[in-house]
């Protein structure tokens, strides 16, 4: 949360970082505008705890170093502005709400599945993970077949008639 504070460490942030478990993607949300929520040093700490990536509804910095450490991070924006004294962690291991693409807000709860790439991120509620991933694998296989057929001369019109989408 954007809360003015003293310069120095954020004990709540350190407590949150120590709660991270192996194979988790951390999700950072807040009302910060223009400041960094996450950088290389936090990423090093997250990786040390076993985290496999981060989704940041705010700013990141240290892009060069984050890229070199091959720690997947997906953020709303990049900024050189440090958060110390401007932003602090006010809670962790709780449901947060991020801006959505098809709805105003998307809830993200501990245990939900995060899938992200260069196009963006999606959140799959924990109770739906198995069904959604099975359907995603089916659609991916179909898209691979469609791509191969297009590369071998199938027209877009014929692909639409055959697959129902392009």
C-alpha positions in Angstrom: 0.0 0.0 0.0 1.2 3.5 -0.7 1.9 4.6 2.8 4.7 7.1 3.7 7.1 5.7 6.1 10.6 5.8 7.5 13.6 4.9 5.3 14.9 1.5 6.1 13.6 -2.1 6.0 10.0 -3.2 5.8 9.7 -5.9 8.5 6.2 -7.0 7.1 7.8 -7.5 3.7 10.5 -9.7 5.1 7.9 -11.7 7.0 5.9 -12.2 3.8 9.1 -13.3 1.9 9.9 -15.8 4.6 6.5 -17.4 4.2 7.1 -18.3 0.6 7.2 -22.1 -0.2 8.7 -24.2 -2.9 7.1 -24.0 -6.4 5.0 -20.9 -5.6 4.5 -17.9 -7.7 4.3 -14.8 -5.5 1.6 -12.3 -6.3 2.1 -8.6 -5.3 -0.8 -6.2 -5.4 -1.4 -2.7 -4.1 -2.2 0.8 -4.9 1.3 2.0 -5.7 1.7 4.3 -8.7 5.2 4.7 -10.2 7.2 2.9 -7.5 8.9 -0.4 -7.5 7.3 -3.3 -5.6 9.9 -5.9 -6.6 13.4 -6.0 -7.7 16.5 -8.3 -8.0 17.2 -8.6 -4.3 13.6 -9.7 -3.4 13.8 -12.1 -6.4 17.0 -13.6 -5.0 15.3 -14.1 -1.7 12.2 -15.6 -3.3 14.2 -18.0 -5.4 16.2 -19.0 -2.3 12.9 -20.0 -0.7 11.9 -22.0 -3.8 9.6 -19.6 -5.5 9.4 -20.1 -9.3 8.2 -16.6 -10.4 6.2 -13.5 -9.5 3.2 -11.6 -10.7 3.3 -7.9 -9.8 0.3 -5.6 -10.1 2.7 -2.7 -9.9 6.3 -1.8 -10.7 9.6 -3.7 -10.9 13.1 -2.6 -11.4 16.6 -4.2 -11.9 15.3 -5.7 -15.2 18.8 -6.5 -16.4 19.6 -8.6 -13.3 16.2 -10.2 -13.2 16.7 -11.3 -16.8 20.2 -12.7 -16.0 18.9 -14.8 -13.1 16.1 -16.3 -15.3 13.4 -15.7 -12.7 10.1 -15.2 -14.5 8.4 -11.9 -13.4 5.3 -10.4 -14.9 4.6 -6.8 -13.9 2.3 -3.9 -14.8 5.2 -1.5 -15.4 8.9 -0.9 -15.0 10.4 1.9 -12.9 13.7 3.0 -11.4 11.9 4.5 -8.3 12.6 2.7 -5.0 9.7 1.9 -2.8 11.4 2.5 0.6 9.6 5.2 2.4 6.8 5.3 -0.2 5.2 1.8 -0.2 5.0 -1.1 2.3 3.5 -4.5 2.7 0.3 -4.4 4.8 -0.7 -8.1 4.6 0.3 -11.5 3.1 -1.1 -14.9 2.4 -4.5 -13.4 1.7 -6.8 -12.9 -1.3 -5.9 -9.9 -3.4 -7.6 -8.2 -6.3 -5.9 -7.3 -9.5 -7.1 -5.4 -12.5 -8.7 -7.8 -15.0 -9.0 -7.8 -18.8 -12.5 -9.2 -19.0 -13.7 -7.9 -15.6 -12.8 -4.9 -13.4 -11.1 -7.1 -10.8 -9.8 -10.6 -10.6 -9.4 -12.3 -7.2 -6.2 -14.2 -6.6 -6.1 -16.5 -3.5 -3.3 -18.6 -2.0 -3.3 -21.9 -3.9 -4.6 -20.5 -7.2 -2.8 -21.4 -10.3 -1.0 -18.6 -12.2 -0.1 -19.0 -15.9 1.8 -16.2 -17.5 3.8 -15.5 -20.6 4.7 -12.5 -22.8 1.0 -12.0 -23.6 -0.2 -11.6 -20.0 -1.3 -13.7 -17.1 -4.3 -15.7 -16.1 -5.5 -16.9 -12.7 -7.2 -20.3 -12.4 -9.0 -20.8 -9.1 -7.5 -23.8 -7.2 -10.8 -25.7 -7.4 -10.9 -25.5 -11.2 -7.2 -26.2 -12.0 -7.5 -29.8 -13.2 -10.4 -29.2 -15.5 -9.0 -26.0 -17.0 -5.6 -27.5 -17.6 -7.1 -30.6 -19.3 -9.1 -28.3 -21.6 -6.1 -26.1 -22.3 -4.0 -29.1 -23.3 -6.8 -30.2 -25.7 -7.0 -26.8 -27.2 -3.2 -26.5 -27.5 -3.1 -29.8 -29.4 -5.8 -28.6 -31.7 -4.0 -25.4 -32.3 -0.7 -27.2 -33.1 -2.6 -29.3 -35.7 -4.3 -26.1 -37.1 -0.9 -24.4 -37.4 0.6 -27.4 -39.2 -2.3 -27.5 -41.7 -2.1 -23.8 -42.3 1.7 -24.2 -43.0 0.8 -26.9 -45.5 -1.7 -24.8 -47.5 -5.0 -25.0 -45.6 -6.8 -21.7 -46.2 -8.1 -19.6 -43.4 -11.6 -20.1 -44.7 -11.2 -23.9 -44.7 -9.6 -23.7 -41.2 -12.5 -21.8 -39.9 -15.0 -24.3 -41.4 -13.0 -27.2 -40.0 -12.1 -25.9 -36.5 -14.7 -23.3 -35.8 -12.1 -20.7 -35.1 -8.7 -19.3 -36.3 
